[in-house]
Amino acid sequence: MPTFAEPIAKPTPLQLRPFRAVRYDTDRVGDLTDLLAPPYDDLGATRARELRRHPHHVARLLYADAPQAAARELGRWLRRGVLRRDERPALYVYQQQRGARILQRGLIGDLVLPRHGGQLLPHEDVSAHVVRQRAGHMAGLRAQLEPLLVACRGAESTAAQVAEHVTRRAPVAVARVGELTHRLWACEDATELSLLTSGLSTGKALIADGHHRHAACLHLSGDAGSPWDSSLTLLVDTTTYPLQLSAIHRVMTGLEPEKAAKAASEVARVLPLPTGPRPPEPGELVLTGAEQAWTITDPDPLALHEALAGHPSRWAQLPAAVSDHLLLRHTWSVPDLPGAVTYVHDLPQATAAVAGPDSGSALLLPAISEDTVWELAGAGVRLPRKSTSFGPKPTAGLAMRVLGLS
């Protein structure tokens, strides 16, 4: 499988730099709720088309078919004052909450990307096709509209205290997207900036979301000094604000469920679920379609070894490796091509997509633990693509990085 993986090498200290964010001017555009978008992978094509009808919605840039044309539109928004660039470089304290409950707080900045792993650990494999697609969009637009989500553990308590102090000020932006309220504070003070980034030179950080955008930056960066040597990033201390980790399910519209169950029984233990589909337990997958369901457990060791040839031995314990390599590729002959599989984060949505007759099959996966992700990433083992979904993810369009502005 093609990959843009880099070998683990000598650690490089993390650098989260202040930058001049490009943000919507609420005096000109009004409520940000009408202009921001969920993360790229969380929005379907139909909904994206609906949002693009708004003349200034960030979806017009995020889902543009022609990135150079989107870059010209972005330029017009800047000239007309729809967007403005902050006057001074800053780090941005970013908070997501549901009602009064704070779900996440972190720092948005410009993260220098180590070329050879080091302290920034990818945990998932990537698709070469998607990396090229994202790189083309980023290069044409010359902007990053949503940050990478990067997790760290046990940052300096002083940084958390400073962030808490910063949130007592008036935020520079507030928006509600779905059930979540997003707040943003700009921090420009040199002393506060130093304290906020204290502790980043020790420990490691994990890319929780945005592997293809991270790989696209590395793909685009060339000589030292390239603007793609760094990336717009949200850094979250998960010791204080743990991320939610869920599975990503597979939907195959061209796969008949009964035939799939019969074929799977040749390489694993398959049992019917008389009560219908349910969330899978650890160590099992659930196949469903046309209101039928089966559990899949205990894969045949020889078949699994053959299906995972050329991949790390520890993949044998990972649900996504069993699903994608043993079942989809090896047993069901589902091609590893764009559009052959739809990846769905919501289990009820995946189940509903195949509930009707002749609507295909869904393979439901269990979530793996965050400790497992950290352990494997630290050992240099990347998980199969679409193994995990960390959240809550940052919204798109709240604080953007635009290249080439004077």
C-alpha positions as CSV (number, residue, x, y, z in Angstrom):
1,M,0.0,0.0,0.0
2,P,1.6,3.4,-0.9
3,T,2.3,5.6,2.0
4,F,4.0,8.8,2.9
5,A,5.2,7.4,6.2
6,E,8.5,8.7,7.6
7,P,10.9,6.7,9.7
8,I,11.2,7.5,13.4
9,A,14.4,9.4,14.0
10,K,16.1,11.6,16.5
11,P,13.5,13.7,18.5
12,T,13.0,17.3,17.5
13,P,11.5,19.7,20.0
14,L,8.0,20.9,19.1
15,Q,7.6,24.6,18.2
16,L,4.1,26.1,18.2
17,R,4.6,29.6,16.9
18,P,2.3,32.6,17.0
19,F,0.8,33.7,13.7
20,R,-1.5,36.3,12.3
21,A,-4.8,34.4,11.8
22,V,-7.3,35.3,9.1
23,R,-10.8,35.5,10.6
24,Y,-14.3,36.6,9.6
25,D,-15.1,40.2,10.5
26,T,-18.3,39.8,12.5
27,D,-19.1,43.6,12.0
28,R,-19.4,42.8,8.3
29,V,-20.8,39.3,8.2
30,G,-22.7,38.9,11.4
31,D,-23.1,35.6,13.3
32,L,-20.3,33.2,12.6
33,T,-22.7,30.3,13.1
34,D,-23.9,30.9,9.6
35,L,-20.4,30.8,8.1
36,L,-18.3,28.0,9.8
37,A,-18.3,24.3,8.9
38,P,-17.8,21.0,10.7
39,P,-14.5,19.2,9.9
40,Y,-14.0,18.2,6.3
41,D,-14.6,14.5,6.8
42,D,-17.8,15.1,8.9
43,L,-19.8,16.8,6.2
44,G,-21.6,14.9,3.4
45,A,-21.6,16.1,-0.2
46,T,-25.3,17.1,-0.1
47,R,-24.9,19.3,3.0
48,A,-21.7,20.8,1.6
49,R,-23.5,21.9,-1.5
50,E,-26.2,23.5,0.6
51,L,-23.7,25.4,2.7
52,R,-21.9,26.6,-0.4
53,R,-25.0,28.6,-1.5
54,H,-24.2,31.2,1.1
55,P,-22.0,33.8,-0.6
56,H,-19.4,33.8,2.2
57,H,-19.6,30.4,3.8
58,V,-16.2,28.7,4.4
59,A,-17.6,25.6,2.6
60,R,-17.1,27.5,-0.6
61,L,-13.4,27.3,-0.1
62,L,-13.2,24.0,1.8
63,Y,-15.1,22.0,-0.8
64,A,-14.0,23.9,-3.9
65,D,-13.6,21.8,-7.1
66,A,-11.1,24.4,-8.5
67,P,-8.8,25.6,-5.7
68,Q,-7.2,28.4,-7.8
69,A,-10.7,29.9,-8.3
70,A,-11.3,29.5,-4.6
71,A,-8.1,31.3,-3.9
72,R,-9.3,34.2,-6.0
73,E,-12.6,34.2,-4.0
74,L,-10.6,34.2,-0.8
75,G,-8.7,37.2,-2.1
76,R,-11.9,39.0,-2.8
77,W,-13.2,38.4,0.7
78,L,-10.0,39.8,2.1
79,R,-10.2,42.9,-0.1
80,R,-13.8,43.5,0.8
81,G,-13.4,43.1,4.5
82,V,-15.4,39.9,4.8
83,L,-12.2,38.4,6.2
84,R,-9.4,40.3,8.0
85,R,-5.9,39.4,9.2
86,D,-5.2,40.0,12.8
87,E,-2.7,42.8,13.2
88,R,-0.3,41.0,15.5
89,P,1.0,37.4,15.8
90,A,-0.8,35.5,18.5
91,L,-1.5,32.0,19.8
92,Y,-5.2,31.4,20.2
93,V,-6.8,29.7,23.1
94,Y,-9.7,27.6,21.7
95,Q,-12.5,26.1,23.6
96,Q,-15.4,23.8,22.7
97,Q,-18.3,23.3,25.1
98,R,-21.7,21.7,25.2
99,G,-23.9,23.9,27.4
100,A,-21.9,24.8,30.5
101,R,-19.6,21.7,30.2
102,I,-16.1,22.4,28.7
103,L,-15.2,19.5,26.4
104,Q,-11.9,20.8,25.1
105,R,-9.5,23.6,25.5
106,G,-6.2,24.0,23.6
107,L,-3.9,26.3,21.7
108,I,-4.1,27.1,17.9
109,G,-0.8,28.1,16.4
110,D,1.6,27.5,13.6
111,L,3.4,24.2,14.4
112,V,6.8,23.5,12.8
113,L,6.6,20.0,11.4
114,P,9.5,17.6,12.1
115,R,10.6,16.0,8.9
116,H,11.5,12.6,10.5
117,G,8.9,11.9,13.2
118,G,10.7,12.9,16.4
119,Q,8.2,14.1,19.0
120,L,5.3,14.4,16.6
121,L,3.8,10.9,16.1
122,P,1.5,10.0,13.3
123,H,-0.7,7.0,14.3
124,E,-2.5,6.2,11.0
125,D,-1.5,5.2,7.5
126,V,-2.5,7.5,4.7
127,S,-3.8,7.1,1.1
128,A,-1.4,8.4,-1.5
129,H,-4.3,9.4,-3.7
130,V,-5.9,11.4,-0.9
131,V,-2.6,13.0,0.0
132,R,-2.1,14.2,-3.5
133,Q,-5.7,15.5,-3.6
134,R,-5.3,17.4,-0.4
135,A,-1.9,18.8,-1.4
136,G,-3.4,20.0,-4.7
137,H,-6.2,21.8,-2.9
138,M,-3.9,23.4,-0.3
139,A,-1.3,24.5,-2.9
140,G,-4.0,26.0,-5.1
141,L,-5.8,27.8,-2.2
142,R,-2.5,28.7,-0.4
143,A,-4.3,28.5,2.8
144,Q,-5.3,26.1,5.7
145,L,-8.9,26.5,6.8
146,E,-8.9,24.0,9.6
147,P,-6.1,22.9,12.0
148,L,-4.6,19.6,12.6
149,L,-5.7,18.1,15.9
150,V,-2.6,17.2,18.0
151,A,-2.7,15.6,21.4
152,C,0.0,15.9,24.1
153,R,0.0,14.6,27.6
154,G,1.0,16.4,30.9
155,A,2.0,19.8,29.6
156,E,3.2,22.3,32.2
157,S,0.6,23.3,34.8
158,T,1.7,26.9,34.3
159,A,0.5,26.8,30.7
160,A,-3.0,25.6,31.8
161,Q,-3.1,28.4,34.4
162,V,-2.3,31.0,31.8
163,A,-4.9,29.6,29.4
164,E,-7.5,29.7,32.2
165,H,-6.5,33.4,32.9
166,V,-6.8,34.2,29.2
167,T,-10.4,32.8,29.0
168,R,-11.5,35.3,31.6
169,R,-11.2,38.0,28.9
170,A,-13.7,38.7,26.2
171,P,-13.3,36.2,23.4
172,V,-12.5,37.5,19.9
173,A,-14.9,35.0,18.3
174,V,-17.9,32.9,19.4
175,A,-19.9,30.5,17.2
176,R,-22.3,27.6,17.6
177,V,-21.9,24.7,15.2
178,G,-24.4,21.9,15.9
179,E,-24.6,21.2,19.6
180,L,-21.2,22.8,20.4
181,T,-20.2,26.3,21.2
182,H,-16.8,27.4,20.0
183,R,-14.9,30.3,21.6
184,L,-11.5,31.8,20.6
185,W,-9.2,34.1,22.6
186,A,-6.1,35.8,21.1
187,C,-3.0,35.9,23.2
188,E,-0.3,38.4,22.0
189,D,1.6,39.2,25.3
190,A,5.2,37.9,25.0
191,T,5.3,36.7,28.6
192,E,2.0,34.8,28.3
193,L,3.1,33.3,25.0
194,S,6.3,32.0,26.6
195,L,4.4,30.4,29.4
196,L,1.7,28.9,27.2
197,T,4.4,27.0,25.2
198,S,6.4,25.9,28.2
199,G,6.8,22.2,28.3
200,L,6.6,21.6,24.6
201,S,10.3,20.8,24.3
202,T,9.7,17.6,26.4
203,G,7.4,14.7,25.9
204,K,5.7,13.7,22.7
205,A,2.7,14.7,20.8
206,L,0.3,12.5,18.7
207,I,-1.5,13.5,15.5
208,A,-5.1,12.8,16.5
209,D,-6.8,14.0,13.3
210,G,-5.5,15.4,10.0
211,H,-3.0,12.7,8.9
212,H,-3.7,13.4,5.2
213,R,-3.2,17.2,5.7
214,H,0.0,16.6,7.6
215,A,1.3,14.3,4.9
216,A,0.2,16.9,2.3
217,C,2.3,19.5,4.0
218,L,5.4,17.2,4.0
219,H,4.7,16.4,0.4
220,L,4.6,20.1,-0.5
221,S,7.5,21.3,1.5
222,G,10.9,21.3,-0.3
223,D,13.9,23.3,0.8
224,A,14.2,24.8,4.2
225,G,12.0,27.9,4.6
226,S,9.0,26.5,2.6
227,P,5.7,27.8,4.0
228,W,4.6,24.1,4.2
229,D,7.3,23.3,6.7
230,S,4.7,24.2,9.3
231,S,0.9,23.7,9.7
232,L,-2.0,25.3,11.4
233,T,-2.5,23.2,14.5
234,L,-4.7,22.8,17.5
235,L,-2.7,21.4,20.4
236,V,-4.7,19.8,23.3
237,D,-3.4,18.5,26.6
238,T,-5.4,15.3,26.9
239,T,-4.5,14.8,30.5
240,T,-6.7,17.8,31.3
241,Y,-9.1,17.5,28.4
242,P,-9.3,13.9,27.2
243,L,-10.3,13.4,23.6
244,Q,-13.2,11.1,22.8
245,L,-12.1,8.1,20.7
246,S,-14.6,6.2,18.6
247,A,-14.5,3.7,15.7
248,I,-15.1,4.4,12.0
249,H,-17.4,2.0,10.2
250,R,-17.3,0.7,6.7
251,V,-20.3,0.8,4.3
252,M,-20.2,-1.1,1.0
253,T,-23.2,-0.6,-1.2
254,G,-22.3,-3.3,-3.7
255,L,-21.8,-6.1,-1.1
256,E,-24.8,-8.4,-0.5
257,P,-24.9,-9.1,3.3
258,E,-25.8,-12.8,3.2
259,K,-23.1,-13.6,0.6
260,A,-20.6,-11.6,2.7
261,A,-21.5,-13.5,5.8
262,K,-21.1,-16.9,4.1
263,A,-17.7,-15.9,2.6
264,A,-16.5,-14.5,6.0
265,S,-17.3,-17.9,7.6
266,E,-14.5,-19.4,5.6
267,V,-11.9,-17.2,7.4
268,A,-13.5,-16.5,10.8
269,R,-16.3,-17.5,13.2
270,V,-19.6,-16.0,12.1
271,L,-22.7,-16.2,14.2
272,P,-26.1,-14.6,13.4
273,L,-27.6,-11.9,15.7
274,P,-31.3,-12.6,15.9
275,T,-32.1,-9.2,17.4
276,G,-30.3,-7.3,14.7
277,P,-27.2,-5.1,14.6
278,R,-25.7,-3.7,17.8
279,P,-22.4,-2.0,18.8
280,P,-19.6,-4.5,18.5
281,E,-17.8,-5.7,21.6
282,P,-13.9,-5.7,21.8
283,G,-12.6,-8.5,19.7
284,E,-15.5,-8.7,17.3
285,L,-16.9,-7.1,14.2
286,V,-20.6,-6.8,13.3
287,L,-21.8,-7.3,9.7
288,T,-25.2,-5.9,8.9
289,G,-27.5,-5.3,6.0
290,A,-31.2,-5.7,5.0
291,E,-32.1,-5.8,8.8
292,Q,-29.9,-8.9,9.3
293,A,-26.7,-9.0,11.4
294,W,-23.8,-11.3,12.2
295,T,-20.9,-11.2,14.6
296,I,-17.4,-12.0,13.2
297,T,-14.8,-13.2,15.7
298,D,-11.7,-15.4,15.9
299,P,-10.2,-14.9,12.5
300,D,-8.2,-17.9,11.1
301,P,-4.6,-17.3,12.0
302,L,-3.2,-18.6,8.6
303,A,-5.7,-16.5,6.6
304,L,-5.0,-13.4,8.7
305,H,-1.2,-13.9,8.3
306,E,-1.6,-14.1,4.6
307,A,-3.9,-11.1,4.4
308,L,-1.5,-9.0,6.5
309,A,1.7,-10.0,4.7
310,G,4.1,-7.0,4.5
311,H,2.4,-5.2,7.4
312,P,3.4,-5.0,11.1
313,S,2.6,-8.1,13.1
314,R,0.8,-6.1,15.7
315,W,-1.9,-5.3,13.1
316,A,-3.4,-8.7,13.8
317,Q,-5.0,-7.4,16.9
318,L,-6.5,-4.3,15.3
319,P,-10.1,-4.2,14.1
320,A,-9.4,-2.1,11.1
321,A,-6.7,-4.5,9.9
322,V,-9.0,-7.5,10.2
323,S,-11.9,-5.6,8.5
324,D,-9.9,-4.0,5.6
325,H,-7.3,-6.6,4.8
326,L,-8.8,-10.0,5.8
327,L,-12.4,-9.3,5.0
328,L,-12.7,-6.4,2.5
329,R,-9.6,-7.2,0.3
330,H,-8.8,-10.8,0.9
331,T,-12.3,-12.4,1.3
332,W,-14.8,-10.0,-0.3
333,S,-12.5,-8.6,-3.0
334,V,-13.6,-5.0,-2.4
335,P,-11.1,-2.9,-4.3
336,D,-8.9,-0.3,-2.5
337,L,-10.2,2.4,-4.8
338,P,-11.9,5.8,-4.1
339,G,-15.6,5.3,-3.7
340,A,-15.6,1.5,-3.1
341,V,-16.0,2.0,0.6
342,T,-17.8,4.8,2.5
343,Y,-16.4,5.6,5.9
344,V,-19.1,6.5,8.5
345,H,-18.4,7.8,12.0
346,D,-21.9,7.4,13.4
347,L,-23.0,3.8,14.0
348,P,-26.8,4.3,13.7
349,Q,-26.1,6.2,10.4
350,A,-24.0,3.3,9.1
351,T,-26.7,0.8,10.1
352,A,-29.5,2.9,8.5
353,A,-27.6,3.2,5.3
354,V,-28.0,-0.5,4.6
355,A,-31.3,-1.3,6.3
356,G,-33.3,-1.5,3.1
357,P,-33.2,-4.4,0.6
358,D,-30.4,-4.3,-2.0
359,S,-28.7,-1.4,-0.1
360,G,-25.4,-3.2,0.6
361,S,-23.6,-4.1,3.8
362,A,-22.0,-2.3,6.7
363,L,-19.2,-3.6,8.8
364,L,-19.3,-2.1,12.3
365,L,-16.0,-1.8,14.2
366,P,-15.3,-1.5,18.0
367,A,-13.2,1.4,19.2
368,I,-9.6,0.8,20.4
369,S,-8.2,2.5,23.5
370,E,-6.2,5.8,23.4
371,D,-3.4,4.0,25.3
372,T,-3.1,1.5,22.5
373,V,-2.9,4.3,19.9
374,W,-0.1,6.0,21.9
375,E,1.8,2.7,22.4
376,L,1.8,1.7,18.8
377,A,2.6,5.2,17.5
378,G,5.5,5.4,20.0
379,A,6.8,2.1,18.6
380,G,6.6,3.5,15.1
381,V,3.6,1.3,14.1
382,R,1.0,3.1,12.1
383,L,-2.6,1.9,12.2
384,P,-4.5,1.1,9.0
385,R,-6.3,4.1,7.5
386,K,-9.6,5.2,9.1
387,S,-8.9,3.2,12.3
388,T,-9.9,5.9,14.8
389,S,-11.9,9.0,15.2
390,F,-10.7,11.4,17.8
391,G,-13.0,14.3,18.9
392,P,-14.3,16.8,19.3
393,K,-12.6,18.1,16.2
394,P,-12.0,21.8,15.6
395,T,-14.4,23.6,13.4
396,A,-13.3,25.0,10.0
397,G,-13.0,28.7,9.3
398,L,-12.7,30.1,12.8
399,A,-8.9,30.9,12.6
400,M,-7.3,30.3,9.2
401,R,-3.7,30.4,8.0
402,V,-3.4,32.2,4.7
403,L,0.0,32.3,2.9
404,G,1.5,35.1,0.9
405,L,-0.1,38.0,2.7
406,S,2.1,41.0,3.3
